[in-house]
């Protein structure tokens, strides 16, 4: 299994289908590493390399446990505390999503939270996954003042439950 394949498999199991590996996520999203290694038929060294070299820092390895830092579709409490966001954050998307976003704002879809980026380049990379990226500016400071909660995952991704359209600026 290549590192990319292992990264994709870890993402899938730890974020969306831990039961397929016989895992139950503990508070914080942690899963025991030994049964995951056995299920994937990989070594700890392979997982350590994927965790260390993942450019988005999707995973955290701590002793005999591992977790995905965000992006879950299964119920999980990531033990994140609300934190005041910077004045603006960014969201990368694709042109086909703009009509729905204009109507409904940003919604988490199948995930627990909407994912936001601190910088334009990261948002551009996220939006480019589906073709030409469109970057939206989120008035995070104003949202926070209006009572919306923000969280920052362990790899620096900003999370919120939803972004109403009135807090979005279009390109």
N, C-alpha and C positions, 0 to 999 in steps of 0.2 A: 504494500500500500504506500503510495507516495505521501509526502507531507501534506500536499493540498487535499488529497482524498481523505486523509486522516482528519484534517481540520474540518472539512465539510461534514464528516461523519460525527465528530465530536459536537459540532454545532447542532446537528440534527438531534442527536440523542440527548444532549444536556439542555437544549432549549425547547424541543417540541415532543420528544418521544422517549423519555427515560425508561418507561415501562418496557420498551422493546429490548432493553439491555438488562431488564430485571432490577432497575434502580428506582429508588424513591428519593426525591430531592428533599434534603433537610432545610431548615431555615437558613436563609442566605443563599439558597440555590445549590448548596453543596451536595456532591455525590461521592460515595466511596470509590477510590481509584482502583483497588484490586479487582472487583468484579467487572469494572469497565474495561480494564486491560484484558481480562480473560474473554469477555464478549467480543472485543475487537481483534483479539489475537495479535496484539502489539506489545512492545516493551515499554517500560517506564521511560527509558531513554528517548524513544520515539515521541512519546507524548510531551516530555520535557522540551524537546527540540521544537515541536509545533507550538507549544505555549510561548517559548522564548522568542521565536522568530515571527509570530503572527503580527503582521503590520498593523492590525486594528486592535491588538491586545484583547482578543475576544474571551480569553480564558484566564483563570487564576488557579494555580496549583499551590496547595498548602499542605505539606506533609503527605498524608495518605488520602487527601480529598481534592476534588477539582470542581470548578463551576464555570458556567458561561456567565459573563459579566452583565449581559442584558440581552433583550431580544426574545424572551420566552413567550411561548403561546400556551404553555401549561401553567396551572396555578402554582405560584411560588412567591414567597416573601423574600425579597432580596436584602432585607434589613437596611434599606437606605433611608436616611433621615432627610426631611425637607431642608432645602438650602436656597438662599436668595440667589437668583441667576444674575448674569450680567445684563446690561440694558437690552442688548439684542443677541439673538441666536439665529441660526440658519437651518433651513431644511431643503435638502436636495430631492427633487422629484423629476417626473417626465411630463411632457406636454399633454399626454392623454389623461392625466389625473387632474388637470387644472380646473375643468368645469365642475367636478364634484367638490374640489377643495374650495372653490369660490362660493359654492352653496352651503357646504357643511363644515368648512374649516379642515384642519388636520385631525384625523382620527387614528387610533392605534391599529385599526383593522383587526388582524388575528393576534396581535401582540398585546401586552399589558399597557404599554406606553407609546406615545409618539417620541421618536428619536430626533434630537436636535444636535447641531454641531456648533462648536465655538467659533469656527473659522470657515471662510468661503471655500477654500480648497477641499476640505473634508466633505462639505456639503456637495460640492461639484462631483467628487468621486462617488458619493452615494447615489446622486441623481443619475450618473452616467451608466449605472448598471443596466438601465433599460433604454439606452440610446442617448439622444441629446439631452443634457441636463438642464433643468430649470431650477434656479435658486430662489427660494422665498425667504424674506427677512421676517423674523418673529419678534414682535415687541415684547420680549420676555419680562423686562422690568415693569412695564405697564400691566402685564398679565398678573405678575406677582402682587403688585399693589392692589389689583382687583380681587385678590383672594385665591388665585390659582397656585397650586403647589408644584415645585420643581425638585428634581432629584438629580444627583450626578453619580453615574455608575463608576465603578472602580477603574475603568479605562477611559474616563473623561467624557463619555457620551451624556448629554443632558436629556432628561426624561420628564415628560408631563403627561397627564391623562388625555388631554386634547387641546387643540389650539383653535378657538373660535375665529371665524373669518375676519372679524374686526381688529384682530391683533396681527394680521398678516399684511405685508407690503409686497406688491408684485413687481417683477422686473420691468 
